[in-house]
């Protein structure tokens, strides 16, 4: 198979890195208006550079649209003729190659993507997050009816090198964007704040940051590996009249949980607006 990535930013490069074990470096290529960036991304993975977005479509079996929502319309209009050519060729008996488009643009529905293309192309919407860079991401995917079960399964295998892959109905993708798509930034703020608290209490900055990050990593692993509800795990370490309950009370006084909920809601609403 050949995997094309239109866009060579952080997320596109992260997913292509995860695909290496399935596709091989020689079968991965980038197209980008920023040619030096595309060359750098390709060089980092041993891949190739396409001369244009249309070439990426003509040569790719899976074509990732790794561009910002604000410029996706322009890209779709540019590649529409090549998409139609590929789909027409795939319909002929002597053609064994097929095309699947994968969009990660927040807010852009499959229906809207197909409308701009002017054809019912096979489209899979995905929402990855930045921990995909270290193969610990969350990638949620929703295929259009035009995508076969075999193609969906193959894409799931391709994406699995970047982290946890799950399938969900498309109607939930904006909510996924607000939670796992934007969530890492919220967690980074929390880690930074925990470290600042440690510094306030007298710890050296480097030690405080390391302890804070490991604490968050360990706590997240406890949720996933034990299967226990976070509230139950919290109660396990919250002794009556102890240090932890004093800290929990301080967080509640600052509307910590309400702020986290509001952050996800704001990101979810913005995702819908971008569409």
Secondary structure, 3 states (H helix, E strand, C coil): CCEEEECCCHHHHHHHHHHHHHHCHHHEEEECCCHHHHHHHHHHHCCEECCCHHHHHHHCCEEEECCCHHHHHHHHHHHHHHHHHHHHHHCCCCCCCCCEEEECCCCCCHHHHHHHHCCCCCEEEEECCHHHHHCCEEEEEEECCCCCHHHHHHHHHHHHHHEEEEECCHHHHHHHHHHHHHHHHHHHHHHHHHHHHHHHCCCCHHHHHHHHHHHHHHHHHHHHHHCCCHHHHHHHCCCCCCHHHHHHHHHHHCCHHHHHHHHHHHHHHHHHHHC
